[in-house]
């Protein structure tokens, strides 16, 4: 029953604030990006997400909006500021209710 949009974000004190239940939101953003880019997910979308997860700006308390911005920044660094990849990241996050 994971939500895939911020409109359905679960507010709870259980599960460290719902980290597992709400993980459907960034998971769906990744799916959207990978689908928009096509090909093998690990080639572009996976590369963006992996580098974003390793980014020094990601901390234990980093929220979805901050992580979305980091993936957008990383896509620009890896594939260019005007590249299709960066636009796909922006659209993928928008599909789950997060604006970058």
Biopython code that builds the backbone (N, CA, C, O; Angstrom):
import numpy as np
from Bio.PDB.StructureBuilder import StructureBuilder

atoms = [
    (1, "UNK", "N", (0.806, -1.229, 0.000)),
    (1, "UNK", "CA", (0.000, 0.000, 0.000)),
    (1, "UNK", "C", (0.840, 1.281, 0.000)),
    (1, "UNK", "O", (0.436, 2.288, 0.581)),
    (2, "UNK", "N", (2.001, 1.243, -0.647)),
    (2, "UNK", "CA", (2.850, 2.437, -0.670)),
    (2, "UNK", "C", (2.234, 3.518, -1.552)),
    (2, "UNK", "O", (1.774, 3.230, -2.657)),
    (3, "UNK", "N", (2.221, 4.761, -1.069)),
    (3, "UNK", "CA", (1.739, 5.847, -1.923)),
    (3, "UNK", "C", (2.755, 6.120, -3.025)),
    (3, "UNK", "O", (3.948, 5.856, -2.873)),
    (4, "UNK", "N", (2.256, 6.653, -4.134)),
    (4, "UNK", "CA", (3.176, 7.025, -5.202)),
    (4, "UNK", "C", (3.099, 8.517, -5.524)),
    (4, "UNK", "O", (3.632, 8.972, -6.536)),
    (5, "UNK", "N", (2.428, 9.271, -4.651)),
    (5, "UNK", "CA", (2.296, 10.712, -4.843)),
    (5, "UNK", "C", (2.293, 11.393, -3.478)),
    (5, "UNK", "O", (1.796, 10.831, -2.502)),
    (6, "UNK", "N", (2.838, 12.584, -3.410)),
    (6, "UNK", "CA", (2.899, 13.328, -2.155)),
    (6, "UNK", "C", (1.509, 13.615, -1.583)),
    (6, "UNK", "O", (1.373, 13.807, -0.375)),
    (7, "UNK", "N", (0.490, 13.648, -2.420)),
    (7, "UNK", "CA", (-0.880, 13.844, -1.923)),
    (7, "UNK", "C", (-1.293, 12.740, -0.958)),
    (7, "UNK", "O", (-2.185, 12.935, -0.132)),
    (8, "UNK", "N", (-0.650, 11.587, -1.058)),
    (8, "UNK", "CA", (-1.003, 10.441, -0.226)),
    (8, "UNK", "C", (0.075, 10.107, 0.799)),
    (8, "UNK", "O", (0.085, 9.006, 1.351)),
    (9, "UNK", "N", (0.979, 11.044, 1.056)),
    (9, "UNK", "CA", (2.051, 10.856, 2.029)),
    (9, "UNK", "C", (1.444, 10.438, 3.366)),
    (9, "UNK", "O", (0.495, 11.061, 3.843)),
    (10, "UNK", "N", (1.984, 9.398, 3.960)),
    (10, "UNK", "CA", (1.474, 8.875, 5.229)),
    (10, "UNK", "C", (2.221, 9.536, 6.385)),
    (10, "UNK", "O", (3.440, 9.408, 6.499)),
    (11, "UNK", "N", (1.492, 10.233, 7.229)),
    (11, "UNK", "CA", (2.081, 10.845, 8.428)),
    (11, "UNK", "C", (1.862, 9.893, 9.600)),
    (11, "UNK", "O", (0.728, 9.588, 9.969)),
    (12, "UNK", "N", (2.964, 9.432, 10.172)),
    (12, "UNK", "CA", (2.900, 8.457, 11.242)),
    (12, "UNK", "C", (4.130, 8.582, 12.124)),
    (12, "UNK", "O", (5.171, 9.082, 11.696)),
    (13, "UNK", "N", (3.998, 8.120, 13.358)),
    (13, "UNK", "CA", (5.148, 8.061, 14.252)),
    (13, "UNK", "C", (5.803, 6.684, 14.187)),
    (13, "UNK", "O", (6.908, 6.492, 14.694)),
    (14, "UNK", "N", (5.125, 5.739, 13.569)),
    (14, "UNK", "CA", (5.669, 4.393, 13.411)),
    (14, "UNK", "C", (6.702, 4.384, 12.294)),
    (14, "UNK", "O", (6.745, 5.289, 11.460)),
    (15, "UNK", "N", (7.532, 3.349, 12.291)),
    (15, "UNK", "CA", (8.469, 3.146, 11.190)),
    (15, "UNK", "C", (9.329, 4.394, 10.936)),
    (15, "UNK", "O", (9.545, 4.788, 9.790)),
    (16, "UNK", "N", (9.815, 5.005, 12.025)),
    (16, "UNK", "CA", (10.640, 6.214, 11.897)),
    (16, "UNK", "C", (9.991, 7.279, 11.017)),
    (16, "UNK", "O", (10.651, 7.891, 10.176)),
    (17, "UNK", "N", (8.717, 7.488, 11.216)),
    (17, "UNK", "CA", (8.002, 8.503, 10.446)),
    (17, "UNK", "C", (7.501, 7.997, 9.115)),
    (17, "UNK", "O", (7.176, 8.799, 8.239)),
    (18, "UNK", "N", (7.428, 6.688, 8.934)),
    (18, "UNK", "CA", (6.892, 6.115, 7.700)),
    (18, "UNK", "C", (7.903, 5.985, 6.578)),
    (18, "UNK", "O", (7.540, 6.054, 5.404)),
    (19, "UNK", "N", (9.174, 5.797, 6.927)),
    (19, "UNK", "CA", (10.197, 5.747, 5.877)),
    (19, "UNK", "C", (9.967, 4.616, 4.876)),
    (19, "UNK", "O", (10.245, 4.774, 3.688)),
    (20, "UNK", "N", (9.469, 3.493, 5.342)),
    (20, "UNK", "CA", (9.269, 2.377, 4.409)),
    (20, "UNK", "C", (7.992, 2.529, 3.608)),
    (20, "UNK", "O", (7.996, 2.306, 2.398)),
    (21, "UNK", "N", (6.906, 2.903, 4.254)),
    (21, "UNK", "CA", (5.646, 3.049, 3.526)),
    (21, "UNK", "C", (5.748, 4.169, 2.491)),
    (21, "UNK", "O", (5.262, 4.026, 1.370)),
    (22, "UNK", "N", (6.378, 5.279, 2.864)),
    (22, "UNK", "CA", (6.462, 6.421, 1.956)),
    (22, "UNK", "C", (7.562, 6.292, 0.906)),
    (22, "UNK", "O", (7.666, 7.138, 0.017)),
    (23, "UNK", "N", (8.377, 5.254, 0.995)),
    (23, "UNK", "CA", (9.443, 5.086, -0.001)),
    (23, "UNK", "C", (8.876, 4.825, -1.393)),
    (23, "UNK", "O", (9.602, 4.895, -2.385)),
    (24, "UNK", "N", (7.587, 4.525, -1.467)),
    (24, "UNK", "CA", (6.953, 4.375, -2.773)),
    (24, "UNK", "C", (6.992, 5.652, -3.592)),
    (24, "UNK", "O", (6.962, 5.598, -4.822)),
    (25, "UNK", "N", (7.059, 6.798, -2.932)),
    (25, "UNK", "CA", (7.061, 8.082, -3.648)),
    (25, "UNK", "C", (8.361, 8.279, -4.435)),
    (25, "UNK", "O", (8.292, 8.487, -5.646)),
    (26, "UNK", "N", (9.541, 8.223, -3.808)),
    (26, "UNK", "CA", (10.759, 8.350, -4.627)),
    (26, "UNK", "C", (10.963, 7.146, -5.541)),
    (26, "UNK", "O", (11.565, 7.279, -6.606)),
    (27, "UNK", "N", (10.470, 5.976, -5.143)),
    (27, "UNK", "CA", (10.564, 4.812, -6.032)),
    (27, "UNK", "C", (9.783, 5.069, -7.316)),
    (27, "UNK", "O", (10.240, 4.734, -8.408)),
    (28, "UNK", "N", (8.604, 5.664, -7.175)),
    (28, "UNK", "CA", (7.784, 5.943, -8.362)),
    (28, "UNK", "C", (8.419, 7.056, -9.206)),
    (28, "UNK", "O", (8.330, 7.034, -10.434)),
    (29, "UNK", "N", (9.055, 8.022, -8.548)),
    (29, "UNK", "CA", (9.767, 9.061, -9.303)),
    (29, "UNK", "C", (10.866, 8.428, -10.147)),
    (29, "UNK", "O", (11.031, 8.772, -11.317)),
    (30, "UNK", "N", (11.624, 7.495, -9.546)),
    (30, "UNK", "CA", (12.668, 6.800, -10.298)),
    (30, "UNK", "C", (12.063, 6.048, -11.481)),
    (30, "UNK", "O", (12.593, 6.110, -12.591)),
    (31, "UNK", "N", (10.967, 5.344, -11.253)),
    (31, "UNK", "CA", (10.278, 4.618, -12.333)),
    (31, "UNK", "C", (9.901, 5.576, -13.462)),
    (31, "UNK", "O", (10.102, 5.272, -14.638)),
    (32, "UNK", "N", (9.351, 6.738, -13.092)),
    (32, "UNK", "CA", (8.958, 7.721, -14.106)),
    (32, "UNK", "C", (10.169, 8.180, -14.921)),
    (32, "UNK", "O", (10.101, 8.256, -16.147)),
    (33, "UNK", "N", (11.259, 8.479, -14.250)),
    (33, "UNK", "CA", (12.472, 8.938, -14.936)),
    (33, "UNK", "C", (13.007, 7.843, -15.857)),
    (33, "UNK", "O", (13.315, 8.101, -17.020)),
    (34, "UNK", "N", (13.115, 6.629, -15.336)),
    (34, "UNK", "CA", (13.636, 5.513, -16.136)),
    (34, "UNK", "C", (12.756, 5.262, -17.352)),
    (34, "UNK", "O", (13.263, 4.979, -18.437)),
    (35, "UNK", "N", (11.455, 5.362, -17.180)),
    (35, "UNK", "CA", (10.526, 5.150, -18.299)),
    (35, "UNK", "C", (10.671, 6.260, -19.337)),
    (35, "UNK", "O", (10.672, 5.992, -20.539)),
    (36, "UNK", "N", (10.791, 7.489, -18.881)),
    (36, "UNK", "CA", (10.955, 8.614, -19.814)),
    (36, "UNK", "C", (12.251, 8.493, -20.616)),
    (36, "UNK", "O", (12.286, 8.820, -21.802)),
    (37, "UNK", "N", (13.304, 8.028, -19.969)),
    (37, "UNK", "CA", (14.599, 7.924, -20.646)),
    (37, "UNK", "C", (14.718, 6.684, -21.517)),
    (37, "UNK", "O", (15.466, 6.673, -22.495)),
    (38, "UNK", "N", (13.979, 5.642, -21.161)),
    (38, "UNK", "CA", (14.036, 4.402, -21.935)),
    (38, "UNK", "C", (15.371, 3.693, -21.771)),
    (38, "UNK", "O", (16.226, 4.120, -20.995)),
    (39, "UNK", "N", (15.534, 2.614, -22.508)),
    (39, "UNK", "CA", (16.765, 1.843, -22.414)),
    (39, "UNK", "C", (16.853, 1.099, -21.100)),
    (39, "UNK", "O", (15.839, 0.850, -20.448)),
    (40, "UNK", "N", (18.057, 0.748, -20.713)),
    (40, "UNK", "CA", (18.283, 0.063, -19.443)),
    (40, "UNK", "C", (18.320, 1.102, -18.316)),
    (40, "UNK", "O", (19.028, 2.105, -18.409)),
    (41, "UNK", "N", (17.559, 0.853, -17.263)),
    (41, "UNK", "CA", (17.427, 1.829, -16.179)),
    (41, "UNK", "C", (18.767, 2.190, -15.548)),
    (41, "UNK", "O", (18.952, 3.318, -15.090)),
    (42, "UNK", "N", (19.696, 1.251, -15.521)),
    (42, "UNK", "CA", (20.972, 1.519, -14.852)),
    (42, "UNK", "C", (21.875, 2.447, -15.664)),
    (42, "UNK", "O", (22.838, 2.991, -15.124)),
    (43, "UNK", "N", (21.582, 2.633, -16.945)),
    (43, "UNK", "CA", (22.471, 3.431, -17.779)),
    (43, "UNK", "C", (22.380, 4.935, -17.501)),
    (43, "UNK", "O", (23.399, 5.626, -17.490)),
    (44, "UNK", "N", (21.188, 5.434, -17.281)),
    (44, "UNK", "CA", (21.045, 6.872, -17.041)),
    (44, "UNK", "C", (20.353, 7.141, -15.709)),
    (44, "UNK", "O", (20.954, 7.747, -14.821)),
    (45, "UNK", "N", (19.116, 6.709, -15.550)),
    (45, "UNK", "CA", (18.383, 6.963, -14.303)),
    (45, "UNK", "C", (19.137, 6.364, -13.112)),
    (45, "UNK", "O", (19.291, 7.021, -12.083)),
    (46, "UNK", "N", (19.595, 5.151, -13.246)),
    (46, "UNK", "CA", (20.341, 4.508, -12.165)),
    (46, "UNK", "C", (21.625, 5.232, -11.838)),
    (46, "UNK", "O", (22.002, 5.352, -10.672)),
    (47, "UNK", "N", (22.300, 5.716, -12.868)),
    (47, "UNK", "CA", (23.538, 6.474, -12.668)),
    (47, "UNK", "C", (23.253, 7.756, -11.892)),
    (47, "UNK", "O", (23.997, 8.120, -10.981)),
    (48, "UNK", "N", (22.169, 8.435, -12.261)),
    (48, "UNK", "CA", (21.783, 9.670, -11.575)),
    (48, "UNK", "C", (21.475, 9.386, -10.107)),
    (48, "UNK", "O", (21.987, 10.063, -9.216)),
    (49, "UNK", "N", (20.638, 8.385, -9.863)),
    (49, "UNK", "CA", (20.229, 8.071, -8.486)),
    (49, "UNK", "C", (21.429, 7.617, -7.646)),
    (49, "UNK", "O", (21.571, 8.017, -6.491)),
    (50, "UNK", "N", (22.273, 6.796, -8.224)),
    (50, "UNK", "CA", (23.445, 6.303, -7.483)),
    (50, "UNK", "C", (24.357, 7.455, -7.088)),
    (50, "UNK", "O", (24.784, 7.554, -5.938)),
    (51, "UNK", "N", (24.652, 8.322, -8.049)),
    (51, "UNK", "CA", (25.522, 9.464, -7.738)),
    (51, "UNK", "C", (24.847, 10.402, -6.732)),
    (51, "UNK", "O", (25.516, 10.962, -5.864)),
    (52, "UNK", "N", (23.535, 10.573, -6.842)),
    (52, "UNK", "CA", (22.813, 11.425, -5.892)),
    (52, "UNK", "C", (22.877, 10.839, -4.486)),
    (52, "UNK", "O", (23.061, 11.576, -3.518)),
    (53, "UNK", "N", (22.729, 9.536, -4.364)),
    (53, "UNK", "CA", (22.792, 8.895, -3.047)),
    (53, "UNK", "C", (24.179, 9.036, -2.413)),
    (53, "UNK", "O", (24.308, 9.045, -1.189)),
    (54, "UNK", "N", (25.201, 9.143, -3.240)),
    (54, "UNK", "CA", (26.575, 9.291, -2.749)),
    (54, "UNK", "C", (26.967, 10.753, -2.529)),
    (54, "UNK", "O", (28.050, 11.038, -2.016)),
    (55, "UNK", "N", (26.091, 11.671, -2.914)),
    (55, "UNK", "CA", (26.365, 13.100, -2.803)),
    (55, "UNK", "C", (26.499, 13.497, -1.327)),
    (55, "UNK", "O", (25.723, 13.044, -0.485)),
    (56, "UNK", "N", (27.468, 14.331, -1.025)),
    (56, "UNK", "CA", (27.727, 14.752, 0.357)),
    (56, "UNK", "C", (26.558, 15.528, 0.958)),
    (56, "UNK", "O", (26.455, 15.636, 2.179)),
    (57, "UNK", "N", (25.684, 16.067, 0.123)),
    (57, "UNK", "CA", (24.525, 16.813, 0.635)),
    (57, "UNK", "C", (23.433, 15.908, 1.184)),
    (57, "UNK", "O", (22.534, 16.377, 1.882)),
    (58, "UNK", "N", (23.500, 14.621, 0.877)),
    (58, "UNK", "CA", (22.499, 13.683, 1.395)),
    (58, "UNK", "C", (22.892, 13.291, 2.819)),
    (58, "UNK", "O", (23.964, 12.739, 3.067)),
    (59, "UNK", "N", (21.994, 13.593, 3.728)),
    (59, "UNK", "CA", (22.195, 13.317, 5.151)),
    (59, "UNK", "C", (21.080, 12.375, 5.618)),
    (59, "UNK", "O", (20.105, 12.177, 4.894)),
    (60, "UNK", "N", (21.207, 11.796, 6.811)),
    (60, "UNK", "CA", (20.161, 10.897, 7.310)),
    (60, "UNK", "C", (18.767, 11.535, 7.370)),
    (60, "UNK", "O", (17.762, 10.828, 7.294)),
    (61, "UNK", "N", (18.703, 12.850, 7.503)),
    (61, "UNK", "CA", (17.404, 13.514, 7.589)),
    (61, "UNK", "C", (16.989, 14.215, 6.296)),
    (61, "UNK", "O", (16.072, 15.036, 6.306)),
    (62, "UNK", "N", (17.650, 13.902, 5.192)),
    (62, "UNK", "CA", (17.302, 14.514, 3.912)),
    (62, "UNK", "C", (15.899, 14.077, 3.502)),
    (62, "UNK", "O", (15.594, 12.885, 3.461)),
    (63, "UNK", "N", (15.062, 15.048, 3.204)),
    (63, "UNK", "CA", (13.692, 14.770, 2.786)),
    (63, "UNK", "C", (13.595, 14.556, 1.286)),
    (63, "UNK", "O", (14.572, 14.715, 0.554)),
    (64, "UNK", "N", (12.403, 14.193, 0.845)),
    (64, "UNK", "CA", (12.184, 13.910, -0.571)),
    (64, "UNK", "C", (12.465, 15.124, -1.447)),
    (64, "UNK", "O", (13.090, 14.993, -2.499)),
    (65, "UNK", "N", (12.014, 16.300, -1.031)),
    (65, "UNK", "CA", (12.210, 17.491, -1.850)),
    (65, "UNK", "C", (13.702, 17.814, -2.019)),
    (65, "UNK", "O", (14.143, 18.166, -3.112)),
    (66, "UNK", "N", (14.454, 17.696, -0.957)),
    (66, "UNK", "CA", (15.894, 17.960, -1.040)),
    (66, "UNK", "C", (16.579, 16.914, -1.916)),
    (66, "UNK", "O", (17.439, 17.243, -2.732)),
    (67, "UNK", "N", (16.190, 15.650, -1.740)),
    (67, "UNK", "CA", (16.784, 14.608, -2.569)),
    (67, "UNK", "C", (16.420, 14.804, -4.037)),
    (67, "UNK", "O", (17.241, 14.565, -4.922)),
    (68, "UNK", "N", (15.192, 15.237, -4.292)),
    (68, "UNK", "CA", (14.776, 15.511, -5.671)),
    (68, "UNK", "C", (15.680, 16.570, -6.295)),
    (68, "UNK", "O", (16.115, 16.432, -7.439)),
    (69, "UNK", "N", (15.958, 17.625, -5.536)),
    (69, "UNK", "CA", (16.831, 18.690, -6.042)),
    (69, "UNK", "C", (18.237, 18.155, -6.317)),
    (69, "UNK", "O", (18.877, 18.538, -7.297)),
    (70, "UNK", "N", (18.698, 17.285, -5.459)),
    (70, "UNK", "CA", (20.035, 16.713, -5.652)),
    (70, "UNK", "C", (20.074, 15.858, -6.916)),
    (70, "UNK", "O", (21.040, 15.932, -7.675)),
    (71, "UNK", "N", (19.044, 15.049, -7.155)),
    (71, "UNK", "CA", (19.022, 14.240, -8.390)),
    (71, "UNK", "C", (18.990, 15.143, -9.618)),
    (71, "UNK", "O", (19.624, 14.843, -10.631)),
    (72, "UNK", "N", (18.261, 16.237, -9.530)),
    (72, "UNK", "CA", (18.194, 17.196, -10.631)),
    (72, "UNK", "C", (19.569, 17.815, -10.885)),
    (72, "UNK", "O", (19.998, 17.936, -12.032)),
    (73, "UNK", "N", (20.248, 18.200, -9.820)),
    (73, "UNK", "CA", (21.595, 18.762, -9.945)),
    (73, "UNK", "C", (22.566, 17.741, -10.540)),
    (73, "UNK", "O", (23.361, 18.069, -11.420)),
    (74, "UNK", "N", (22.492, 16.514, -10.057)),
    (74, "UNK", "CA", (23.380, 15.457, -10.539)),
    (74, "UNK", "C", (23.125, 15.172, -12.019)),
    (74, "UNK", "O", (24.069, 14.985, -12.786)),
    (75, "UNK", "N", (21.866, 15.137, -12.419)),
    (75, "UNK", "CA", (21.548, 14.914, -13.835)),
    (75, "UNK", "C", (22.180, 16.011, -14.697)),
    (75, "UNK", "O", (22.688, 15.732, -15.783)),
    (76, "UNK", "N", (22.148, 17.230, -14.223)),
    (76, "UNK", "CA", (22.775, 18.331, -14.954)),
    (76, "UNK", "C", (24.282, 18.175, -15.039)),
    (76, "UNK", "O", (24.889, 18.442, -16.076)),
    (77, "UNK", "N", (24.878, 17.739, -13.938)),
    (77, "UNK", "CA", (26.333, 17.542, -13.924)),
    (77, "UNK", "C", (26.745, 16.399, -14.852)),
    (77, "UNK", "O", (27.732, 16.509, -15.579)),
    (78, "UNK", "N", (25.990, 15.308, -14.824)),
    (78, "UNK", "CA", (26.353, 14.137, -15.624)),
    (78, "UNK", "C", (26.022, 14.274, -17.101)),
    (78, "UNK", "O", (26.784, 13.831, -17.960)),
    (79, "UNK", "N", (24.878, 14.892, -17.394)),
    (79, "UNK", "CA", (24.373, 14.868, -18.770)),
    (79, "UNK", "C", (24.132, 16.243, -19.378)),
    (79, "UNK", "O", (23.640, 16.343, -20.502)),
    (80, "UNK", "N", (24.469, 17.288, -18.659)),
    (80, "UNK", "CA", (24.304, 18.638, -19.193)),
    (80, "UNK", "C", (23.064, 19.325, -18.657)),
    (80, "UNK", "O", (22.037, 18.695, -18.402)),
    (81, "UNK", "N", (23.186, 20.634, -18.491)),
    (81, "UNK", "CA", (22.102, 21.423, -17.902)),
    (81, "UNK", "C", (20.855, 21.483, -18.772)),
    (81, "UNK", "O", (19.757, 21.718, -18.267)),
    (82, "UNK", "N", (21.012, 21.274, -20.059)),
    (82, "UNK", "CA", (19.847, 21.323, -20.956)),
    (82, "UNK", "C", (19.521, 19.944, -21.524)),
    (82, "UNK", "O", (18.759, 19.828, -22.484)),
    (83, "UNK", "N", (20.097, 18.903, -20.932)),
    (83, "UNK", "CA", (19.918, 17.556, -21.453)),
    (83, "UNK", "C", (18.548, 16.965, -21.172)),
    (83, "UNK", "O", (17.852, 17.378, -20.245)),
    (84, "UNK", "N", (18.181, 16.002, -21.982)),
    (84, "UNK", "CA", (16.935, 15.258, -21.818)),
    (84, "UNK", "C", (16.871, 14.603, -20.443)),
    (84, "UNK", "O", (15.797, 14.498, -19.852)),
    (85, "UNK", "N", (18.012, 14.166, -19.938)),
    (85, "UNK", "CA", (18.061, 13.473, -18.652)),
    (85, "UNK", "C", (17.617, 14.389, -17.512)),
    (85, "UNK", "O", (16.874, 13.970, -16.624)),
    (86, "UNK", "N", (18.065, 15.608, -17.541)),
    (86, "UNK", "CA", (17.686, 16.565, -16.485)),
    (86, "UNK", "C", (16.194, 16.881, -16.572)),
    (86, "UNK", "O", (15.518, 16.977, -15.548)),
    (87, "UNK", "N", (15.692, 17.038, -17.770)),
    (87, "UNK", "CA", (14.258, 17.289, -17.969)),
    (87, "UNK", "C", (13.449, 16.086, -17.492)),
    (87, "UNK", "O", (12.393, 16.257, -16.883)),
    (88, "UNK", "N", (13.929, 14.878, -17.761)),
    (88, "UNK", "CA", (13.232, 13.667, -17.313)),
    (88, "UNK", "C", (13.178, 13.598, -15.792)),
    (88, "UNK", "O", (12.165, 13.188, -15.225)),
    (89, "UNK", "N", (14.265, 13.999, -15.127)),
    (89, "UNK", "CA", (14.279, 14.017, -13.661)),
    (89, "UNK", "C", (13.237, 15.019, -13.151)),
    (89, "UNK", "O", (12.486, 14.727, -12.221)),
    (90, "UNK", "N", (13.203, 16.175, -13.758)),
    (90, "UNK", "CA", (12.225, 17.193, -13.362)),
    (90, "UNK", "C", (10.796, 16.661, -13.546)),
    (90, "UNK", "O", (9.959, 16.828, -12.659)),
    (91, "UNK", "N", (10.517, 16.035, -14.670)),
    (91, "UNK", "CA", (9.183, 15.506, -14.949)),
    (91, "UNK", "C", (8.853, 14.309, -14.064)),
    (91, "UNK", "O", (7.709, 14.141, -13.643)),
    (92, "UNK", "N", (9.849, 13.482, -13.783)),
    (92, "UNK", "CA", (9.623, 12.324, -12.926)),
    (92, "UNK", "C", (9.218, 12.732, -11.521)),
    (92, "UNK", "O", (8.300, 12.152, -10.941)),
    (93, "UNK", "N", (9.895, 13.721, -10.977)),
    (93, "UNK", "CA", (9.526, 14.215, -9.645)),
    (93, "UNK", "C", (8.191, 14.941, -9.681)),
    (93, "UNK", "O", (7.402, 14.831, -8.743)),
    (94, "UNK", "N", (7.929, 15.678, -10.745)),
    (94, "UNK", "CA", (6.633, 16.371, -10.861)),
    (94, "UNK", "C", (5.484, 15.362, -10.858)),
    (94, "UNK", "O", (4.409, 15.644, -10.327)),
    (95, "UNK", "N", (5.708, 14.197, -11.446)),
    (95, "UNK", "CA", (4.662, 13.162, -11.506)),
    (95, "UNK", "C", (4.273, 12.645, -10.121)),
    (95, "UNK", "O", (3.191, 12.085, -9.946)),
    (96, "UNK", "N", (5.161, 12.834, -9.135)),
    (96, "UNK", "CA", (4.845, 12.395, -7.767)),
    (96, "UNK", "C", (4.560, 13.594, -6.855)),
    (96, "UNK", "O", (4.460, 13.442, -5.638)),
    (97, "UNK", "N", (4.433, 14.771, -7.444)),
    (97, "UNK", "CA", (4.041, 15.950, -6.674)),
    (97, "UNK", "C", (5.167, 16.754, -6.074)),
    (97, "UNK", "O", (4.955, 17.512, -5.127)),
    (98, "UNK", "N", (6.374, 16.599, -6.618)),
    (98, "UNK", "CA", (7.531, 17.345, -6.104)),
    (98, "UNK", "C", (8.130, 18.181, -7.228)),
    (98, "UNK", "O", (8.484, 17.667, -8.289)),
    (99, "UNK", "N", (8.233, 19.465, -6.973)),
    (99, "UNK", "CA", (8.761, 20.398, -7.963)),
    (99, "UNK", "C", (10.236, 20.663, -7.707)),
    (99, "UNK", "O", (10.638, 20.963, -6.583)),
    (100, "UNK", "N", (11.050, 20.547, -8.771)),
    (100, "UNK", "CA", (12.474, 20.904, -8.674)),
    (100, "UNK", "C", (12.753, 22.028, -9.642)),
    (100, "UNK", "O", (13.888, 22.495, -9.736)),
]
sb = StructureBuilder()
sb.init_structure("model")
sb.init_model(0)
sb.init_chain("A")
sb.init_seg("    ")
for serial, (resi, resn, name, xyz) in enumerate(atoms, 1):
    if name == "N":
        sb.init_residue(resn, " ", resi, " ")
    sb.init_atom(name, np.array(xyz, "f"), 0.0, 1.0, " ", f" {name:<3s}", serial, name[0])
structure = sb.get_structure()
